[in-house]
């Protein structure tokens, strides 16, 4: 049985029902794997080590959603794809709404899940 690994800082407990259902259809069980912090001064070797640490926690039979700091996302995705793991990202629609409160205009961005997109 496949496992859907959520490698991001967006816990599946806060996902919409639609996103949870789509992930379960793809991978059965959802496992959250928090995306590591990447210090601004991290070297390419440091990023590679972080990617290796994440890889050690991803089972062979998994589908992985990888979303976070770009250089680490790239490093993890490259390693997963090399291993033959299917990698996806959440495709969302950004809807901006303006609200006037106490004479002040606030912009609120709401992200609406539209599906998962494969990474090639």
C-alpha positions as CSV (number, residue, x, y, z in Angstrom):
1,X,0.0,0.0,0.0
2,X,1.2,3.5,-0.9
3,X,1.7,6.2,1.7
4,X,1.1,9.9,0.9
5,X,4.0,11.8,2.5
6,X,3.4,15.5,3.1
7,X,6.8,17.2,3.2
8,X,5.8,20.8,3.9
9,X,5.0,23.1,6.8
10,X,1.3,22.7,6.1
11,X,0.0,19.9,8.4
12,X,-2.7,17.8,6.8
13,X,-4.9,18.4,9.8
14,X,-5.3,21.9,8.5
15,X,-6.1,20.9,4.9
16,X,-9.5,21.2,3.3
17,X,-11.6,18.0,3.2
18,X,-11.1,18.0,-0.6
19,X,-7.3,18.0,-0.3
20,X,-7.3,15.2,2.4
21,X,-9.6,13.1,0.2
22,X,-7.5,13.6,-2.9
23,X,-4.3,12.7,-1.0
24,X,-6.0,9.6,0.5
25,X,-7.1,8.5,-3.0
26,X,-3.5,8.7,-4.2
27,X,-1.7,7.2,-1.2
28,X,-4.0,5.8,1.4
29,X,-2.6,7.0,4.6
30,X,-1.2,10.6,4.9
31,X,2.0,11.1,6.9
32,X,3.1,14.6,7.8
33,X,6.9,15.2,7.6
34,X,7.7,18.8,8.6
35,X,9.8,20.7,6.1
36,X,13.2,21.5,7.7
37,X,14.3,25.0,8.3
38,X,17.0,26.1,5.9
39,X,19.3,28.8,7.4
40,X,20.0,31.7,5.0
41,X,23.7,30.9,5.3
42,X,23.4,27.2,4.4
43,X,25.9,26.0,1.9
44,X,24.9,23.7,-1.0
45,X,26.4,20.8,1.0
46,X,24.3,21.8,4.0
47,X,21.2,21.7,1.8
48,X,22.3,18.3,0.5
49,X,22.7,16.9,4.0
50,X,19.2,18.1,4.9
51,X,17.8,16.5,1.8
52,X,19.5,13.2,2.7
53,X,18.0,13.4,6.2
54,X,14.5,13.9,4.7
55,X,15.1,11.0,2.3
56,X,15.9,8.7,5.1
57,X,12.4,9.2,6.5
58,X,10.5,8.6,3.2
59,X,9.5,5.0,2.6
60,X,10.2,3.4,-0.8
61,X,6.5,3.0,-1.6
62,X,5.3,6.5,-1.3
63,X,3.9,9.5,-3.1
64,X,5.5,12.7,-1.8
65,X,4.2,16.2,-1.8
66,X,7.3,18.5,-1.5
67,X,6.7,22.2,-0.8
68,X,9.1,24.6,1.0
69,X,12.3,26.6,0.6
70,X,13.3,26.3,-3.0
71,X,16.8,24.9,-2.9
72,X,15.8,22.1,-0.5
73,X,12.6,21.4,-2.4
74,X,14.7,20.9,-5.5
75,X,17.2,18.7,-3.8
76,X,14.6,16.5,-2.2
77,X,12.6,16.3,-5.4
78,X,15.6,15.4,-7.5
79,X,16.5,12.6,-5.1
80,X,13.0,11.2,-4.9
81,X,12.5,11.3,-8.7
82,X,15.9,9.5,-9.1
83,X,14.6,6.8,-6.7
84,X,11.4,6.5,-8.7
85,X,9.1,8.1,-6.2
86,X,6.1,10.0,-7.6
87,X,6.4,13.7,-6.5
88,X,3.4,16.1,-6.5
89,X,2.6,19.6,-5.5
90,X,-0.8,21.1,-4.4
91,X,-2.3,23.2,-7.1
92,X,-4.3,26.0,-5.5
93,X,-6.2,29.1,-6.7
94,X,-5.3,32.3,-4.8
95,X,-8.4,34.3,-4.2
96,X,-7.9,37.8,-2.8
97,X,-10.7,39.5,-1.0
98,X,-10.8,43.0,0.3
99,X,-12.5,43.8,3.6
100,X,-13.2,47.3,5.0
101,X,-12.9,47.3,8.8
102,X,-13.0,50.4,10.9
103,X,-12.2,52.5,7.8
104,X,-9.2,50.4,7.0
105,X,-9.0,48.1,3.9
106,X,-7.5,44.7,4.5
107,X,-6.6,42.2,1.8
108,X,-7.2,38.6,2.7
109,X,-5.7,35.8,0.5
110,X,-7.6,32.5,0.5
111,X,-6.1,29.5,-1.2
112,X,-8.6,27.1,-2.6
113,X,-7.3,23.6,-3.4
114,X,-7.8,22.5,-7.0
115,X,-5.8,19.2,-7.1
116,X,-2.4,17.8,-7.2
117,X,0.1,18.3,-10.0
118,X,2.8,15.8,-10.8
119,X,6.4,17.1,-10.9
120,X,8.4,15.8,-13.8
